[in-house]
Amino acid sequence: MIRFEKTIGKSEAQNGYLNLTDDKGVTYGKHFPPHRSRLYIITEGEKYKATKVRNNQIWGGLHSWYKRANISSGDRVIITFDPKISQINGRIPIEIIRI
């Protein structure tokens, strides 16, 4: 299982994506599903469709979550990916919790 904390950056908040790099500069993308994988972002009891893009980013439904939960630059989150958890409707679940 991969689990790390990070601070949402200005570009992430404005453009609705998530960079899989922690605040110390450690990247985790290689431990997540490959490029173009279909994901579900699970947060606060909600599911948002997203896609892994390139080596280290998640794009898609994050913009909706950021807006609904009032996520902005400087907010802290915990990101968890457990490759042993079953897919949901053909999508790989990634959990994100605001802290």
C-alpha positions as CSV (number, residue, x, y, z in Angstrom):
1,M,0.0,0.0,0.0
2,I,1.2,3.5,-0.8
3,R,0.2,6.3,1.5
4,F,1.6,9.9,1.6
5,E,0.7,13.4,2.7
6,K,1.0,16.5,0.5
7,T,-0.1,20.1,0.2
8,I,-2.3,21.0,-2.7
9,G,-0.4,23.5,-4.9
10,K,-1.8,26.6,-6.6
11,S,-1.7,25.1,-10.1
12,E,-3.4,21.9,-8.9
13,A,-6.2,23.9,-7.2
14,Q,-6.7,26.1,-10.3
15,N,-6.6,23.4,-12.9
16,G,-8.2,20.5,-11.0
17,Y,-5.5,17.9,-11.0
18,L,-3.3,16.1,-8.4
19,N,0.5,15.7,-8.6
20,L,1.6,12.5,-7.0
21,T,4.6,14.2,-5.2
22,D,4.9,14.9,-1.5
23,D,6.1,18.1,0.0
24,K,9.7,16.8,0.2
25,G,9.8,16.2,-3.5
26,V,9.4,12.4,-3.4
27,T,7.3,11.2,-6.4
28,Y,5.0,8.2,-6.0
29,G,3.5,8.0,-9.5
30,K,5.5,4.9,-10.4
31,H,3.8,3.0,-7.5
32,F,0.3,3.9,-8.8
33,P,-1.5,2.4,-11.8
34,P,0.0,3.1,-15.3
35,H,-0.6,6.1,-17.6
36,R,-4.3,6.2,-18.8
37,S,-5.6,4.0,-16.1
38,R,-9.2,4.7,-15.2
39,L,-9.5,5.6,-11.6
40,Y,-12.1,6.4,-9.0
41,I,-11.2,9.1,-6.5
42,I,-12.9,8.1,-3.2
43,T,-13.3,10.9,-0.7
44,E,-15.8,11.9,1.9
45,G,-18.1,9.1,0.8
46,E,-18.1,10.3,-2.8
47,K,-16.6,8.8,-6.0
48,Y,-15.2,10.9,-8.8
49,K,-14.0,9.5,-12.1
50,A,-10.4,10.3,-13.0
51,T,-7.5,9.1,-15.1
52,K,-3.8,8.7,-14.3
53,V,-1.9,10.9,-16.8
54,R,1.7,10.6,-17.7
55,N,3.9,9.3,-14.9
56,N,2.8,11.4,-11.9
57,Q,-0.6,13.1,-12.3
58,I,-4.3,12.4,-11.8
59,W,-6.8,14.4,-13.8
60,G,-10.6,14.3,-14.1
61,G,-13.1,14.4,-11.3
62,L,-10.7,16.2,-8.9
63,H,-11.9,19.6,-10.2
64,S,-15.5,18.7,-9.0
65,W,-14.3,17.5,-5.6
66,Y,-12.1,20.6,-5.1
67,K,-15.1,22.8,-5.9
68,R,-17.6,20.9,-3.8
69,A,-15.3,20.5,-0.8
70,N,-13.8,24.0,-1.2
71,I,-10.3,22.6,-1.6
72,S,-7.7,25.3,-2.3
73,S,-4.0,25.9,-2.5
74,G,-2.4,25.1,0.8
75,D,-4.8,22.5,1.9
76,R,-3.3,19.2,3.1
77,V,-4.4,15.7,1.9
78,I,-3.5,12.1,2.5
79,I,-3.4,10.0,-0.7
80,T,-3.7,6.2,-0.4
81,F,-3.5,3.5,-3.1
82,D,-3.8,-0.2,-2.2
83,P,-3.3,-2.4,-5.3
84,K,-5.0,-5.3,-3.4
85,I,-8.3,-3.5,-3.3
86,S,-10.7,-4.6,-6.1
87,Q,-11.7,-2.3,-8.9
88,I,-15.1,-0.6,-8.8
89,N,-17.0,-0.7,-12.1
90,G,-13.6,-1.2,-14.0
91,R,-11.9,1.7,-12.2
92,I,-9.1,1.5,-9.7
93,P,-9.9,3.2,-6.4
94,I,-7.6,5.9,-5.0
95,E,-8.5,7.4,-1.6
96,I,-7.9,11.1,-0.8
97,I,-8.7,12.5,2.6
98,R,-8.5,16.2,3.5
99,I,-6.6,16.7,6.8
